[in-house]
């Protein structure tokens, strides 16, 4: 019988803008040395910087560790269901 695991809550730990530890990560959408885009329990998170490296990627518990020079962290605003057409006809 497979053991059901609850995902870890979403948490960010930034150490001196050089190391970022994330939990609650569902997927790494894309990454290169300047931008890492992650799907988290709380939405899509973009990390920007220079010389970014995925040091740890643990999909089974949702943990990701990034190293590099981190300059920005931001979340995308969730989109309203239905898109622009639904907004036009309200």
N, CA, C and O atoms as a CHARMM CRD file, in Angstrom:
* protein
*
  360
    1    1 UNK  N      0.83900  -1.18000   0.00000 PROA 1      0.00000
    2    1 UNK  CA     0.00000   0.00000   0.00000 PROA 1      0.00000
    3    1 UNK  C      0.88000   1.23800   0.00000 PROA 1      0.00000
    4    1 UNK  O      1.75100   1.38500   0.85700 PROA 1      0.00000
    5    2 UNK  N      0.65600   2.12900  -0.96000 PROA 2      0.00000
    6    2 UNK  CA     1.46700   3.33500  -1.06100 PROA 2      0.00000
    7    2 UNK  C      1.07400   4.32200   0.03300 PROA 2      0.00000
    8    2 UNK  O     -0.10500   4.51900   0.32500 PROA 2      0.00000
    9    3 UNK  N      2.07600   4.92300   0.61700 PROA 3      0.00000
   10    3 UNK  CA     1.83500   5.88900   1.68000 PROA 3      0.00000
   11    3 UNK  C      1.53300   7.24100   1.04200 PROA 3      0.00000
   12    3 UNK  O      2.31200   7.72800   0.22300 PROA 3      0.00000
   13    4 UNK  N      0.40000   7.85400   1.41400 PROA 4      0.00000
   14    4 UNK  CA     0.04700   9.17400   0.90000 PROA 4      0.00000
   15    4 UNK  C      0.85900  10.22000   1.64500 PROA 4      0.00000
   16    4 UNK  O      0.89700  10.25300   2.87500 PROA 4      0.00000
   17    5 UNK  N      1.50800  11.07200   0.86200 PROA 5      0.00000
   18    5 UNK  CA     2.30700  12.13200   1.46200 PROA 5      0.00000
   19    5 UNK  C      1.64500  13.46800   1.18400 PROA 5      0.00000
   20    5 UNK  O      1.25400  13.76100   0.05400 PROA 5      0.00000
   21    6 UNK  N      1.52700  14.26300   2.21400 PROA 6      0.00000
   22    6 UNK  CA     1.01900  15.60800   2.04900 PROA 6      0.00000
   23    6 UNK  C      2.16000  16.50500   1.59400 PROA 6      0.00000
   24    6 UNK  O      3.27600  16.38100   2.09800 PROA 6      0.00000
   25    7 UNK  N      1.90100  17.40900   0.64900 PROA 7      0.00000
   26    7 UNK  CA     2.97900  18.29800   0.21200 PROA 7      0.00000
   27    7 UNK  C      3.38400  19.23300   1.34200 PROA 7      0.00000
   28    7 UNK  O      2.56300  19.62200   2.17300 PROA 7      0.00000
   29    8 UNK  N      4.66000  19.58500   1.35600 PROA 8      0.00000
   30    8 UNK  CA     5.14000  20.53500   2.35200 PROA 8      0.00000
   31    8 UNK  C      4.53000  21.89700   2.08000 PROA 8      0.00000
   32    8 UNK  O      4.26700  22.22700   0.92300 PROA 8      0.00000
   33    9 UNK  N      4.29800  22.70000   3.11600 PROA 9      0.00000
   34    9 UNK  CA     3.78400  24.04800   2.88300 PROA 9      0.00000
   35    9 UNK  C      4.82600  24.87100   2.12400 PROA 9      0.00000
   36    9 UNK  O      6.02600  24.60100   2.19000 PROA 9      0.00000
   37   10 UNK  N      4.34200  25.86900   1.41100 PROA 10     0.00000
   38   10 UNK  CA     5.24700  26.72000   0.63500 PROA 10     0.00000
   39   10 UNK  C      6.02300  27.63000   1.57900 PROA 10     0.00000
   40   10 UNK  O      5.44100  28.36000   2.38300 PROA 10     0.00000
   41   11 UNK  N      7.34300  27.57300   1.46600 PROA 11     0.00000
   42   11 UNK  CA     8.20800  28.36000   2.33300 PROA 11     0.00000
   43   11 UNK  C      9.45200  28.75000   1.54900 PROA 11     0.00000
   44   11 UNK  O      9.99000  27.94600   0.78800 PROA 11     0.00000
   45   12 UNK  N      9.91000  29.99100   1.73400 PROA 12     0.00000
   46   12 UNK  CA    11.13400  30.48700   1.10400 PROA 12     0.00000
   47   12 UNK  C     12.14300  30.83200   2.18400 PROA 12     0.00000
   48   12 UNK  O     11.80300  31.47100   3.18000 PROA 12     0.00000
   49   13 UNK  N     13.39000  30.40600   1.98700 PROA 13     0.00000
   50   13 UNK  CA    14.46900  30.81100   2.87100 PROA 13     0.00000
   51   13 UNK  C     15.58800  31.33500   1.98900 PROA 13     0.00000
   52   13 UNK  O     16.20600  30.57700   1.24100 PROA 13     0.00000
   53   14 UNK  N     15.84800  32.63500   2.07900 PROA 14     0.00000
   54   14 UNK  CA    16.88600  33.28100   1.28000 PROA 14     0.00000
   55   14 UNK  C     18.03600  33.63800   2.19300 PROA 14     0.00000
   56   14 UNK  O     17.85200  34.33500   3.19200 PROA 14     0.00000
   57   15 UNK  N     19.22600  33.16100   1.85300 PROA 15     0.00000
   58   15 UNK  CA    20.40500  33.38200   2.66100 PROA 15     0.00000
   59   15 UNK  C     21.39500  34.26000   1.90000 PROA 15     0.00000
   60   15 UNK  O     22.02000  33.81000   0.94000 PROA 15     0.00000
   61   16 UNK  N     21.53600  35.51400   2.33300 PROA 16     0.00000
   62   16 UNK  CA    22.49100  36.47200   1.77800 PROA 16     0.00000
   63   16 UNK  C     22.37300  36.64900   0.26900 PROA 16     0.00000
   64   16 UNK  O     23.36000  36.95200  -0.40100 PROA 16     0.00000
   65   17 UNK  N     21.16900  36.46300  -0.26800 PROA 17     0.00000
   66   17 UNK  CA    20.88900  36.58800  -1.70600 PROA 17     0.00000
   67   17 UNK  C     21.75000  35.65900  -2.56400 PROA 17     0.00000
   68   17 UNK  O     21.90700  35.88800  -3.76400 PROA 17     0.00000
   69   18 UNK  N     22.30900  34.60800  -1.94900 PROA 18     0.00000
   70   18 UNK  CA    23.15900  33.66300  -2.67100 PROA 18     0.00000
   71   18 UNK  C     22.60200  32.25500  -2.68400 PROA 18     0.00000
   72   18 UNK  O     22.99100  31.44600  -3.52600 PROA 18     0.00000
   73   19 UNK  N     21.70000  31.94700  -1.76700 PROA 19     0.00000
   74   19 UNK  CA    21.13300  30.61000  -1.67000 PROA 19     0.00000
   75   19 UNK  C     19.65600  30.73000  -1.31700 PROA 19     0.00000
   76   19 UNK  O     19.28500  31.44400  -0.38600 PROA 19     0.00000
   77   20 UNK  N     18.81300  30.02000  -2.07700 PROA 20     0.00000
   78   20 UNK  CA    17.37200  30.05300  -1.86300 PROA 20     0.00000
   79   20 UNK  C     16.87700  28.62500  -1.70200 PROA 20     0.00000
   80   20 UNK  O     17.09800  27.78700  -2.57600 PROA 20     0.00000
   81   21 UNK  N     16.21400  28.34500  -0.59500 PROA 21     0.00000
   82   21 UNK  CA    15.62300  27.04000  -0.34000 PROA 21     0.00000
   83   21 UNK  C     14.11500  27.21300  -0.39000 PROA 21     0.00000
   84   21 UNK  O     13.56100  28.06800   0.30000 PROA 21     0.00000
   85   22 UNK  N     13.45000  26.40300  -1.20500 PROA 22     0.00000
   86   22 UNK  CA    12.00200  26.46900  -1.37500 PROA 22     0.00000
   87   22 UNK  C     11.38500  25.13600  -1.02000 PROA 22     0.00000
   88   22 UNK  O     11.93700  24.08300  -1.33800 PROA 22     0.00000
   89   23 UNK  N     10.24500  25.17800  -0.36400 PROA 23     0.00000
   90   23 UNK  CA     9.42800  23.97900  -0.19000 PROA 23     0.00000
   91   23 UNK  C      8.06400  24.28300  -0.79600 PROA 23     0.00000
   92   23 UNK  O      7.73800  25.44100  -1.05800 PROA 23     0.00000
   93   24 UNK  N      7.27600  23.25000  -1.01600 PROA 24     0.00000
   94   24 UNK  CA     5.97000  23.42700  -1.62000 PROA 24     0.00000
   95   24 UNK  C      6.05600  23.70000  -3.11200 PROA 24     0.00000
   96   24 UNK  O      5.18700  24.36200  -3.67900 PROA 24     0.00000
   97   25 UNK  N      7.10500  23.18900  -3.74900 PROA 25     0.00000
   98   25 UNK  CA     7.29400  23.36900  -5.19200 PROA 25     0.00000
   99   25 UNK  C      6.72800  22.15800  -5.91400 PROA 25     0.00000
  100   25 UNK  O      7.12100  21.02300  -5.64500 PROA 25     0.00000
  101   26 UNK  N      5.79800  22.40700  -6.83600 PROA 26     0.00000
  102   26 UNK  CA     5.17200  21.31700  -7.57400 PROA 26     0.00000
  103   26 UNK  C      5.92400  20.97400  -8.84600 PROA 26     0.00000
  104   26 UNK  O      5.92900  19.81900  -9.27100 PROA 26     0.00000
  105   27 UNK  N      6.57000  21.97900  -9.47000 PROA 27     0.00000
  106   27 UNK  CA     7.19300  21.74900 -10.77400 PROA 27     0.00000
  107   27 UNK  C      8.18000  22.87000 -11.08000 PROA 27     0.00000
  108   27 UNK  O      7.94500  24.02700 -10.73300 PROA 27     0.00000
  109   28 UNK  N      9.28600  22.51700 -11.73500 PROA 28     0.00000
  110   28 UNK  CA    10.18400  23.51800 -12.30800 PROA 28     0.00000
  111   28 UNK  C      9.74000  23.69000 -13.75100 PROA 28     0.00000
  112   28 UNK  O      9.90800  22.78500 -14.56900 PROA 28     0.00000
  113   29 UNK  N      9.17300  24.85400 -14.06700 PROA 29     0.00000
  114   29 UNK  CA     8.64700  25.09900 -15.40300 PROA 29     0.00000
  115   29 UNK  C      9.78100  25.35000 -16.38500 PROA 29     0.00000
  116   29 UNK  O      9.80200  24.77400 -17.47200 PROA 29     0.00000
  117   30 UNK  N     10.72700  26.21100 -16.00500 PROA 30     0.00000
  118   30 UNK  CA    11.89500  26.46000 -16.85900 PROA 30     0.00000
  119   30 UNK  C     13.01100  27.04900 -16.01100 PROA 30     0.00000
  120   30 UNK  O     12.78200  27.60100 -14.93500 PROA 30     0.00000
  121   31 UNK  N     14.22000  26.91300 -16.52900 PROA 31     0.00000
  122   31 UNK  CA    15.35200  27.52000 -15.83100 PROA 31     0.00000
  123   31 UNK  C     16.50000  27.74500 -16.80500 PROA 31     0.00000
  124   31 UNK  O     16.70200  26.98300 -17.75000 PROA 31     0.00000
  125   32 UNK  N     17.24200  28.80800 -16.54600 PROA 32     0.00000
  126   32 UNK  CA    18.52800  29.07100 -17.17900 PROA 32     0.00000
  127   32 UNK  C     19.35000  29.83900 -16.15200 PROA 32     0.00000
  128   32 UNK  O     18.92900  29.97100 -15.00300 PROA 32     0.00000
  129   33 UNK  N     20.48900  30.33800 -16.53500 PROA 33     0.00000
  130   33 UNK  CA    21.35900  30.95500 -15.53300 PROA 33     0.00000
  131   33 UNK  C     20.85700  32.31500 -15.03800 PROA 33     0.00000
  132   33 UNK  O     21.40200  32.85300 -14.07400 PROA 33     0.00000
  133   34 UNK  N     19.82800  32.88000 -15.68100 PROA 34     0.00000
  134   34 UNK  CA    19.30600  34.18300 -15.27400 PROA 34     0.00000
  135   34 UNK  C     17.88300  34.14400 -14.71200 PROA 34     0.00000
  136   34 UNK  O     17.48600  35.05900 -13.99100 PROA 34     0.00000
  137   35 UNK  N     17.10900  33.10400 -15.02800 PROA 35     0.00000
  138   35 UNK  CA    15.71100  33.03800 -14.60500 PROA 35     0.00000
  139   35 UNK  C     15.31100  31.60400 -14.31000 PROA 35     0.00000
  140   35 UNK  O     15.61100  30.69200 -15.08000 PROA 35     0.00000
  141   36 UNK  N     14.62900  31.41600 -13.18600 PROA 36     0.00000
  142   36 UNK  CA    14.05700  30.11600 -12.83900 PROA 36     0.00000
  143   36 UNK  C     12.56800  30.35500 -12.58000 PROA 36     0.00000
  144   36 UNK  O     12.20000  31.23100 -11.79600 PROA 36     0.00000
  145   37 UNK  N     11.71400  29.56700 -13.24600 PROA 37     0.00000
  146   37 UNK  CA    10.26800  29.69100 -13.08000 PROA 37     0.00000
  147   37 UNK  C      9.75300  28.39800 -12.47300 PROA 37     0.00000
  148   37 UNK  O      9.96500  27.31100 -13.01000 PROA 37     0.00000
  149   38 UNK  N      9.06500  28.54000 -11.33000 PROA 38     0.00000
  150   38 UNK  CA     8.60600  27.39200 -10.54900 PROA 38     0.00000
  151   38 UNK  C      7.10700  27.47700 -10.30900 PROA 38     0.00000
  152   38 UNK  O      6.56500  28.55800 -10.07700 PROA 38     0.00000
  153   39 UNK  N      6.44400  26.33100 -10.36800 PROA 39     0.00000
  154   39 UNK  CA     5.04000  26.25000  -9.97100 PROA 39     0.00000
  155   39 UNK  C      5.03200  25.81500  -8.51400 PROA 39     0.00000
  156   39 UNK  O      5.54600  24.74800  -8.17600 PROA 39     0.00000
  157   40 UNK  N      4.44700  26.64100  -7.64900 PROA 40     0.00000
  158   40 UNK  CA     4.41100  26.34600  -6.22100 PROA 40     0.00000
  159   40 UNK  C      2.96700  26.14400  -5.78100 PROA 40     0.00000
  160   40 UNK  O      2.03500  26.34200  -6.56100 PROA 40     0.00000
  161   41 UNK  N      2.79400  25.75500  -4.54000 PROA 41     0.00000
  162   41 UNK  CA     1.45500  25.58900  -3.97600 PROA 41     0.00000
  163   41 UNK  C      0.67500  26.90500  -3.95200 PROA 41     0.00000
  164   41 UNK  O     -0.55300  26.89200  -3.87800 PROA 41     0.00000
  165   42 UNK  N      1.38100  28.04500  -4.01400 PROA 42     0.00000
  166   42 UNK  CA     0.73900  29.35300  -3.94300 PROA 42     0.00000
  167   42 UNK  C      0.80800  30.12600  -5.25100 PROA 42     0.00000
  168   42 UNK  O      0.54400  31.32800  -5.26900 PROA 42     0.00000
  169   43 UNK  N      1.15500  29.46400  -6.33900 PROA 43     0.00000
  170   43 UNK  CA     1.20700  30.13100  -7.63500 PROA 43     0.00000
  171   43 UNK  C      2.56800  30.01200  -8.29100 PROA 43     0.00000
  172   43 UNK  O      3.47300  29.36100  -7.76900 PROA 43     0.00000
  173   44 UNK  N      2.69900  30.65200  -9.44100 PROA 44     0.00000
  174   44 UNK  CA     3.94200  30.59500 -10.21100 PROA 44     0.00000
  175   44 UNK  C      4.91500  31.63400  -9.65800 PROA 44     0.00000
  176   44 UNK  O      4.58400  32.81300  -9.53800 PROA 44     0.00000
  177   45 UNK  N      6.12000  31.17400  -9.32600 PROA 45     0.00000
  178   45 UNK  CA     7.16300  32.02100  -8.76100 PROA 45     0.00000
  179   45 UNK  C      8.29700  32.14500  -9.77100 PROA 45     0.00000
  180   45 UNK  O      8.77100  31.14400 -10.31000 PROA 45     0.00000
  181   46 UNK  N      8.73100  33.38300 -10.02500 PROA 46     0.00000
  182   46 UNK  CA     9.87700  33.63200 -10.89500 PROA 46     0.00000
  183   46 UNK  C     11.02700  34.14600 -10.03500 PROA 46     0.00000
  184   46 UNK  O     10.86000  35.07500  -9.24500 PROA 46     0.00000
  185   47 UNK  N     12.19200  33.53000 -10.20000 PROA 47     0.00000
  186   47 UNK  CA    13.41100  33.94700  -9.50900 PROA 47     0.00000
  187   47 UNK  C     14.35600  34.47500 -10.58000 PROA 47     0.00000
  188   47 UNK  O     14.65100  33.78100 -11.55300 PROA 47     0.00000
  189   48 UNK  N     14.82800  35.70400 -10.39600 PROA 48     0.00000
  190   48 UNK  CA    15.76400  36.28300 -11.35000 PROA 48     0.00000
  191   48 UNK  C     17.09500  36.54000 -10.67200 PROA 48     0.00000
  192   48 UNK  O     17.15700  36.79300  -9.46900 PROA 48     0.00000
  193   49 UNK  N     18.15800  36.47300 -11.45800 PROA 49     0.00000
  194   49 UNK  CA    19.48900  36.71400 -10.93100 PROA 49     0.00000
  195   49 UNK  C     20.54000  36.40900 -11.97200 PROA 49     0.00000
  196   49 UNK  O     20.28300  36.46700 -13.17500 PROA 49     0.00000
  197   50 UNK  N     21.72000  36.08600 -11.49700 PROA 50     0.00000
  198   50 UNK  CA    22.83800  35.74200 -12.37200 PROA 50     0.00000
  199   50 UNK  C     23.49600  34.47500 -11.85800 PROA 50     0.00000
  200   50 UNK  O     23.56400  34.23400 -10.65300 PROA 50     0.00000
  201   51 UNK  N     23.97000  33.68400 -12.78000 PROA 51     0.00000
  202   51 UNK  CA    24.66500  32.43500 -12.46800 PROA 51     0.00000
  203   51 UNK  C     23.83300  31.53800 -11.55300 PROA 51     0.00000
  204   51 UNK  O     24.35200  30.95400 -10.60100 PROA 51     0.00000
  205   52 UNK  N     22.53000  31.43700 -11.85400 PROA 52     0.00000
  206   52 UNK  CA    21.64500  30.59700 -11.05100 PROA 52     0.00000
  207   52 UNK  C     21.83100  29.12700 -11.40200 PROA 52     0.00000
  208   52 UNK  O     21.93300  28.76700 -12.57500 PROA 52     0.00000
  209   53 UNK  N     21.87400  28.28900 -10.38400 PROA 53     0.00000
  210   53 UNK  CA    22.03900  26.84700 -10.55100 PROA 53     0.00000
  211   53 UNK  C     21.03400  26.13300  -9.65800 PROA 53     0.00000
  212   53 UNK  O     20.82500  26.51900  -8.50800 PROA 53     0.00000
  213   54 UNK  N     20.41600  25.09100 -10.19500 PROA 54     0.00000
  214   54 UNK  CA    19.56500  24.22700  -9.38200 PROA 54     0.00000
  215   54 UNK  C     20.48500  23.27000  -8.63500 PROA 54     0.00000
  216   54 UNK  O     21.01400  22.32200  -9.21600 PROA 54     0.00000
  217   55 UNK  N     20.66800  23.52000  -7.36700 PROA 55     0.00000
  218   55 UNK  CA    21.55800  22.69100  -6.55900 PROA 55     0.00000
  219   55 UNK  C     20.86500  21.41400  -6.11700 PROA 55     0.00000
  220   55 UNK  O     21.44700  20.33000  -6.16400 PROA 55     0.00000
  221   56 UNK  N     19.59700  21.55300  -5.68100 PROA 56     0.00000
  222   56 UNK  CA    18.81300  20.41000  -5.22000 PROA 56     0.00000
  223   56 UNK  C     17.43600  20.47200  -5.85200 PROA 56     0.00000
  224   56 UNK  O     16.80200  21.52700  -5.88900 PROA 56     0.00000
  225   57 UNK  N     16.98000  19.33400  -6.34700 PROA 57     0.00000
  226   57 UNK  CA    15.62500  19.21100  -6.88100 PROA 57     0.00000
  227   57 UNK  C     15.07300  17.89600  -6.36200 PROA 57     0.00000
  228   57 UNK  O     15.51100  16.82000  -6.76800 PROA 57     0.00000
  229   58 UNK  N     14.10800  17.99500  -5.45900 PROA 58     0.00000
  230   58 UNK  CA    13.53900  16.81100  -4.83700 PROA 58     0.00000
  231   58 UNK  C     12.03300  16.80800  -5.05700 PROA 58     0.00000
  232   58 UNK  O     11.28400  17.29600  -4.21100 PROA 58     0.00000
  233   59 UNK  N     11.57400  16.25400  -6.20000 PROA 59     0.00000
  234   59 UNK  CA    10.14100  16.28900  -6.51700 PROA 59     0.00000
  235   59 UNK  C      9.25700  15.55500  -5.50800 PROA 59     0.00000
  236   59 UNK  O      8.10500  15.94300  -5.31200 PROA 59     0.00000
  237   60 UNK  N      9.76600  14.51300  -4.87100 PROA 60     0.00000
  238   60 UNK  CA     8.92500  13.74800  -3.95200 PROA 60     0.00000
  239   60 UNK  C      8.49800  14.54900  -2.72800 PROA 60     0.00000
  240   60 UNK  O      7.44600  14.26900  -2.15500 PROA 60     0.00000
  241   61 UNK  N      9.28300  15.53500  -2.31400 PROA 61     0.00000
  242   61 UNK  CA     8.84900  16.36500  -1.18400 PROA 61     0.00000
  243   61 UNK  C      8.72500  17.83900  -1.54700 PROA 61     0.00000
  244   61 UNK  O      8.47600  18.66600  -0.67100 PROA 61     0.00000
  245   62 UNK  N      8.89500  18.18500  -2.82300 PROA 62     0.00000
  246   62 UNK  CA     8.67100  19.55500  -3.27400 PROA 62     0.00000
  247   62 UNK  C      9.73700  20.54400  -2.86800 PROA 62     0.00000
  248   62 UNK  O      9.46200  21.74000  -2.77100 PROA 62     0.00000
  249   63 UNK  N     10.95900  20.07200  -2.62800 PROA 63     0.00000
  250   63 UNK  CA    12.02300  20.97900  -2.19900 PROA 63     0.00000
  251   63 UNK  C     12.97300  21.28600  -3.35200 PROA 63     0.00000
  252   63 UNK  O     13.36500  20.39800  -4.10800 PROA 63     0.00000
  253   64 UNK  N     13.33700  22.56900  -3.47100 PROA 64     0.00000
  254   64 UNK  CA    14.28200  23.04100  -4.48300 PROA 64     0.00000
  255   64 UNK  C     15.27400  23.96000  -3.79100 PROA 64     0.00000
  256   64 UNK  O     14.89200  24.77300  -2.94900 PROA 64     0.00000
  257   65 UNK  N     16.55300  23.83200  -4.14700 PROA 65     0.00000
  258   65 UNK  CA    17.58600  24.74100  -3.65900 PROA 65     0.00000
  259   65 UNK  C     18.27200  25.36800  -4.85700 PROA 65     0.00000
  260   65 UNK  O     18.71400  24.67000  -5.76900 PROA 65     0.00000
  261   66 UNK  N     18.35900  26.69600  -4.84900 PROA 66     0.00000
  262   66 UNK  CA    19.02600  27.44600  -5.90600 PROA 66     0.00000
  263   66 UNK  C     20.23400  28.16000  -5.33000 PROA 66     0.00000
  264   66 UNK  O     20.19000  28.66700  -4.20900 PROA 66     0.00000
  265   67 UNK  N     21.31300  28.20000  -6.10000 PROA 67     0.00000
  266   67 UNK  CA    22.48800  28.97900  -5.75100 PROA 67     0.00000
  267   67 UNK  C     22.75200  29.97400  -6.86700 PROA 67     0.00000
  268   67 UNK  O     22.39300  29.72900  -8.01900 PROA 67     0.00000
  269   68 UNK  N     23.37000  31.08200  -6.53700 PROA 68     0.00000
  270   68 UNK  CA    23.71300  32.10400  -7.50900 PROA 68     0.00000
  271   68 UNK  C     23.52300  33.47300  -6.88700 PROA 68     0.00000
  272   68 UNK  O     23.41700  33.61100  -5.66900 PROA 68     0.00000
  273   69 UNK  N     23.48200  34.47700  -7.73900 PROA 69     0.00000
  274   69 UNK  CA    23.27500  35.84700  -7.27800 PROA 69     0.00000
  275   69 UNK  C     21.80500  36.19800  -7.53600 PROA 69     0.00000
  276   69 UNK  O     21.43100  36.50600  -8.66800 PROA 69     0.00000
  277   70 UNK  N     20.98400  36.15200  -6.50600 PROA 70     0.00000
  278   70 UNK  CA    19.53600  36.32500  -6.63900 PROA 70     0.00000
  279   70 UNK  C     19.19400  37.80900  -6.51100 PROA 70     0.00000
  280   70 UNK  O     19.55300  38.46200  -5.53100 PROA 70     0.00000
  281   71 UNK  N     18.49200  38.32700  -7.52600 PROA 71     0.00000
  282   71 UNK  CA    18.15900  39.75700  -7.52100 PROA 71     0.00000
  283   71 UNK  C     16.67000  40.04000  -7.37200 PROA 71     0.00000
  284   71 UNK  O     16.30200  41.13300  -6.94000 PROA 71     0.00000
  285   72 UNK  N     15.79300  39.08100  -7.71900 PROA 72     0.00000
  286   72 UNK  CA    14.35300  39.34000  -7.63300 PROA 72     0.00000
  287   72 UNK  C     13.57500  38.04200  -7.47400 PROA 72     0.00000
  288   72 UNK  O     13.94400  36.99900  -8.01300 PROA 72     0.00000
  289   73 UNK  N     12.48500  38.13800  -6.71600 PROA 73     0.00000
  290   73 UNK  CA    11.51800  37.04600  -6.54500 PROA 73     0.00000
  291   73 UNK  C     10.14400  37.66500  -6.74200 PROA 73     0.00000
  292   73 UNK  O      9.81800  38.66100  -6.09600 PROA 73     0.00000
  293   74 UNK  N      9.33000  37.08900  -7.62700 PROA 74     0.00000
  294   74 UNK  CA     7.97100  37.60100  -7.74800 PROA 74     0.00000
  295   74 UNK  C      7.02100  36.50700  -8.19200 PROA 74     0.00000
  296   74 UNK  O      7.39200  35.56400  -8.89100 PROA 74     0.00000
  297   75 UNK  N      5.76400  36.67300  -7.75200 PROA 75     0.00000
  298   75 UNK  CA     4.69500  35.73000  -8.06000 PROA 75     0.00000
  299   75 UNK  C      3.80400  36.32300  -9.13600 PROA 75     0.00000
  300   75 UNK  O      3.54600  37.52700  -9.15000 PROA 75     0.00000
  301   76 UNK  N      3.33200  35.46200 -10.04200 PROA 76     0.00000
  302   76 UNK  CA     2.35300  35.88900 -11.03200 PROA 76     0.00000
  303   76 UNK  C      1.00100  35.97200 -10.35200 PROA 76     0.00000
  304   76 UNK  O      0.66900  35.14600  -9.50200 PROA 76     0.00000
  305   77 UNK  N      0.23400  36.96100 -10.72900 PROA 77     0.00000
  306   77 UNK  CA    -1.12800  37.07800 -10.22200 PROA 77     0.00000
  307   77 UNK  C     -1.97200  35.98300 -10.85100 PROA 77     0.00000
  308   77 UNK  O     -1.86900  35.74600 -12.05500 PROA 77     0.00000
  309   78 UNK  N     -2.80100  35.31500 -10.06800 PROA 78     0.00000
  310   78 UNK  CA    -3.66300  34.27700 -10.65200 PROA 78     0.00000
  311   78 UNK  C     -4.63800  34.89700 -11.64600 PROA 78     0.00000
  312   78 UNK  O     -5.15500  35.99200 -11.42200 PROA 78     0.00000
  313   79 UNK  N     -4.88000  34.19800 -12.73200 PROA 79     0.00000
  314   79 UNK  CA    -5.81200  34.67300 -13.75000 PROA 79     0.00000
  315   79 UNK  C     -7.22300  34.27700 -13.37900 PROA 79     0.00000
  316   79 UNK  O     -7.47000  33.19100 -12.85300 PROA 79     0.00000
  317   80 UNK  N     -8.14300  35.18000 -13.66300 PROA 80     0.00000
  318   80 UNK  CA    -9.55300  34.90100 -13.40300 PROA 80     0.00000
  319   80 UNK  C    -10.04200  33.85200 -14.37500 PROA 80     0.00000
  320   80 UNK  O     -9.65700  33.88000 -15.54400 PROA 80     0.00000
  321   81 UNK  N    -10.88400  32.91900 -13.93000 PROA 81     0.00000
  322   81 UNK  CA   -11.39800  31.90200 -14.84800 PROA 81     0.00000
  323   81 UNK  C    -12.24600  32.53800 -15.94200 PROA 81     0.00000
  324   81 UNK  O    -12.97200  33.49900 -15.68700 PROA 81     0.00000
  325   82 UNK  N    -12.15800  32.01500 -17.14000 PROA 82     0.00000
  326   82 UNK  CA   -12.97500  32.49800 -18.24800 PROA 82     0.00000
  327   82 UNK  C    -12.26700  33.47700 -19.15900 PROA 82     0.00000
  328   82 UNK  O    -12.68600  33.65600 -20.30300 PROA 82     0.00000
  329   83 UNK  N    -11.22200  34.10800 -18.69700 PROA 83     0.00000
  330   83 UNK  CA   -10.45000  34.99300 -19.55200 PROA 83     0.00000
  331   83 UNK  C    -11.14800  36.28800 -19.89700 PROA 83     0.00000
  332   83 UNK  O    -12.09900  36.69900 -19.23300 PROA 83     0.00000
  333   84 UNK  N    -10.66100  36.92400 -20.94800 PROA 84     0.00000
  334   84 UNK  CA   -11.10600  38.25800 -21.33300 PROA 84     0.00000
  335   84 UNK  C    -12.54300  38.27900 -21.85300 PROA 84     0.00000
  336   84 UNK  O    -13.26200  39.25100 -21.62300 PROA 84     0.00000
  337   85 UNK  N    -12.97100  37.23200 -22.54600 PROA 85     0.00000
  338   85 UNK  CA   -14.33900  37.21800 -23.06900 PROA 85     0.00000
  339   85 UNK  C    -15.37800  37.25200 -21.95400 PROA 85     0.00000
  340   85 UNK  O    -16.39600  37.93400 -22.07200 PROA 85     0.00000
  341   86 UNK  N    -15.12600  36.52500 -20.88400 PROA 86     0.00000
  342   86 UNK  CA   -16.06500  36.51900 -19.77400 PROA 86     0.00000
  343   86 UNK  C    -16.12800  37.90800 -19.14200 PROA 86     0.00000
  344   86 UNK  O    -17.20400  38.34900 -18.73800 PROA 86     0.00000
  345   87 UNK  N    -14.99300  38.60500 -19.05100 PROA 87     0.00000
  346   87 UNK  CA   -14.96700  39.95300 -18.46600 PROA 87     0.00000
  347   87 UNK  C    -15.76000  40.92300 -19.33900 PROA 87     0.00000
  348   87 UNK  O    -16.43300  41.81000 -18.81400 PROA 87     0.00000
  349   88 UNK  N    -15.69400  40.76900 -20.66300 PROA 88     0.00000
  350   88 UNK  CA   -16.39400  41.66800 -21.57500 PROA 88     0.00000
  351   88 UNK  C    -17.90800  41.54400 -21.45400 PROA 88     0.00000
  352   88 UNK  O    -18.62600  42.53300 -21.60100 PROA 88     0.00000
  353   89 UNK  N    -18.39600  40.33300 -21.18700 PROA 89     0.00000
  354   89 UNK  CA   -19.83900  40.10000 -21.17800 PROA 89     0.00000
  355   89 UNK  C    -20.45700  40.08600 -19.78000 PROA 89     0.00000
  356   89 UNK  O    -21.53400  39.51800 -19.60300 PROA 89     0.00000
  357   90 UNK  N    -19.83500  40.66700 -18.82500 PROA 90     0.00000
  358   90 UNK  CA   -20.38800  40.74100 -17.46600 PROA 90     0.00000
  359   90 UNK  C    -21.31500  41.90100 -17.33500 PROA 90     0.00000
  360   90 UNK  O    -21.87600  42.12500 -16.26300 PROA 90     0.00000
